[in-house]
Amino acid sequence: MDHLLLAKTRVARAAEFKNLKQGSRSVWEYHIEFTRLSKYAILMLPTMEAKVRWFVQGLIPLVINEAATAILNSDMNYRKMVAFAQATEDRKLKNRREREGTSKARSAENFEKSFGGGRSAFRGGSLGPTQSHAQSSASAPPAGHS
């Protein structure tokens, strides 16, 4: 019975490996799962090149193009590919965060311009009331006096 259970487990893990994708995991988390499940798919990975290609095929679009190009490097092994993919992911996520930060700063600036008329104390604007408001306040009687 144990042997049958073990065989079913191996088959199930091999199927998991066959369908494994990075998805929402980091490259490192994907690598850990890839390594764990690859033990059950030895026949699918007869060479180092096959292992590297299989790993790359499961990567997300953010990383896969550069990783696929890196495969062409003749001395690329699995360990180097994991490090390369991780560095690529880190760099691209950092660039994305910087772009989003820049776009948020621009949005805040545009918001300020649309509600502040583009005038700001930091850009030579006035902190006091606008001229037309000051003139109308000067010509109107003070509140409570009619």
N, C-alpha and C positions, 0 to 999 in steps of 0.2 A: 504494500500500500504506500509506504514512504517513497519507494522508487517511482511509482506512478505519479504521486503528488509532485515529486521533484521534477519529473519530465514535463508535467503540465505547467509548473512554474517556469521552467526554462523556456518553453514555447511562448508563454505569455510575456516573459521579459524580452525575448527576441522580437516579438511583435511590437512591444513598447519601443524598443530601440529603433526598429524599422520606421516607426511613425514619429520619432522624436524630433522636435523643432525647438528652437530657442524660445519663441513666443515672448512672453513678458519678463522672462528671466534675464539676468545679466549674463554676459559671456561666461563668467566664472561659474555661476550656478548651472548653466547649460553644460559646461565642461564636466562638472561633478556628476551630473546625471548621465551624460554621455559615457563617461568612464565606468560608472556603476553598471549601466545596461550593456555596454559593449562586451562584457564578459560572457554574455549569453548569445552573442552574435559573432563569434569568432570566424565562422565560415564566410561572413559578409565582409570581413576585413582581413584578407589574406596578406596584404602588404601595408607598409607605412603610408604609401601614397593613397591607397584605398581608404585608410583610416582618416587621413587628412581631408580627402575629398568628401567623405561622408559627413565629417564634422562641419565643413564649410557649407554643404548643402542645407544644413539645418539652421544656419544663421539667419538673423533678420535682415531685411533690405538695407538697413542703416550700415551694416558691416559687410555684407556678402560680396559686393562688387570689388572692394579692395582686397578682401581675403581671397577671392577667386583669382585675382591677378597675382597675388603673392604666391599662389600654388606653383606658378611657373618658375619660381626660384628653385633651382635644383637641390639646394641643401635644406629645404623646408621640411621639417619633421613635425610631428603632432605637438610637441611641447612648444616649439617656436610659433606654430600657427595659433595656439591658444593665446600666447603672449601678444602676438601681432593683432589678433582679433580684439583682445581686451583693450589694448592701447588705442586701436581705431575707434572702438565704441566710446572709450573715455574722452577722446579728442572730439568726436562728433557730438556727444552729449554736451560737452563744455561749450562748443561753438553754438549749439542750439540754445543753451541757456543764455549765452551772451547776446545772441540775436534777439531773443525774447525780452531780455532786460533792456536792450536798446529800443526795441519797439514799444515797451511799456513806458520808457522815459519820453519817447516822442509823443505817445498818446497823452501823457500827463502835461507835456508842454503845449500840445494842441488844445487840450481842455482849458488850460490856463489862458491861452490866447483868446479862445472863443468867449470866455466869461469875463476876462479882464481887459478885453479890447487890445490885447497884445502889449499893454503897458504894465510895467512892473517896476517896483522900487529898485530892483537889481539891474534894470536896463535903463535907468535914467527917468523912470516914470515918477509920478507924484503919489505921495501917500495920502494927501488931502483930497477933499471932494473935487469933482470936475468943475471947470470954470462955470458952466451953465448952472450947475447945482448951487454953487456959491453965490452967483448973481441972483438967482431966484430966491435964495434964502435971505439975502441982504434986502431985497425989495419988499418981502413979506413981513407983516408985523409979527413980533414974537408971539409964541403960543400963549394963550390965555389972555392976551390983550387985544381987544377989538376996537 
